Amino acid sequence: MFIVISVIEFLLFICFSINIIYLLFFSVMSCKKCEKNADPISVYKKIAILIPAYREDKVILECVNSCLQQNYPKEAYDVVVISDRMKDETNNYLSSLPIELVKVFFENSTKSKALNLAMEQIGDYDIALVLDADNTIENDFLCQINEIFANPSVQIVQAHRTAKNTNTNMALLDAVSEEINNSIFRKGHVNAGFSAALIGSGMAFDYCLFKETMESVDAVGGFDRALELTLLYNEKRVHYLCDADVLDEKVQYRDAFSTQRRRWLSAQVHYLMRFLNYFPQALFSGKWDFCDKLFQQMSIPRLILLGSTFIIAVLFSFLNWDIAIKWWILFAILIFSLFLAIPRRMYSWRLFAALCELPYSFCLMFYNLFRLKGANKKFIHTSHGVEK
């Protein structure tokens, strides 16, 4: 029995160590400052701002207003709202604005269906910018997008998505998690010579490339994962615009957190299984960005990694202190990696108070591991609207 436990412990330690060292490496790489954009460009590319909106009556107007207030030539961009099951009064008001309103209705709604149908109906553009209905952007956002796309080698850009709200402890933790992802999977990756990770909104693409690629994406949930894996397999590089902010609403309560993370976990497992058979060919062809992204799909979710490492360290503290020491060291490295990835501006006493939510959040995530069946076969909507 002791031998079995020793083997299991050894395998778990190797598995957890690989995950944690991966996070540590890219967290350290994120400490390097971002390169600033080039000088302003006098040529303005034509941009389509695509906003899929499924029952987003509470937040869509704020998003649209931020898009209409851009310091960018009005004739050089269009705001396209893809309205799915929104109220008539919302649609009527949107119709009165200088935007394009595309109404859609699907028996089973998905973001990929909405985007594909909209692009069939609108004209040609140079750049497609995808936003969520709860996003807002600063007045110079399109100018920053235009500047980076002035480089002919740039075809895909992920902007810096950051929190719009931190009005509850859960929202603050979600905001911190977003910034950790920005540091490790975007800034750290770009500094290390890899592609940045896409995140579902605040994404800009060469329009023709986006339209062509989306035709093959039929994702129910996690369309950004399917899109990203497809692009990376085709050796397209994702650039990161770390100083172009997209404000994104963070989940405020535990039930919304559980629903959202269940959707994310399901998408992670689904697309790992879907793209795993591409791995051998990608490895032998040197498609390192694709291999790296597939490793991310295999990785232990960060909150589960954090909670599990702590629990194992505590258990072995009672069973075998010699084994426990290496687990406590591993836990300390993980904590260091995560805190290194958090922007200093977010350090506050309120953050440390919000960390009290972590044990319950870990339980929700662990419970979600047993609720993944069918989660990626039906669109799971997270409602938006910040409560004051």
Secondary structure, 3 states (H helix, E strand, C coil): CHHHHHHHHHHHHHHHHHHHHHHHHHHHHCCCCCCCCCCCCCCCCCEEEEEEEECCCCCHHHHHHHHHCCCCCHHHEEEEEEEECCCHHHHHHHHCCCCEEEEECCCCCCHHHHHHHHHHHCCCCCEEEECCCCCEECCCHHHHHHHHCCCCCCCEEEEEEEECCCCCHHHHHHHHHHHHHHHHHHHHHHHCCCCCCCCCCCEEEEHHHHHHHHCCCCCCCCHHHHHHHHHHHCCCCEEEEEEEEEEECCCCCHHHHHHHHHHHHHHHHHHHHHHHHHHHHHHHHCCHHHHHHHHHHHCCCHHHHHHHHHHHHHHHHHHCHHHHHHHHHHHHHHHHHHHHHCCHHHCCHHHHHHHHHHHHHHHHHHHHCCCCCCCCCCCCCCCCCCCC
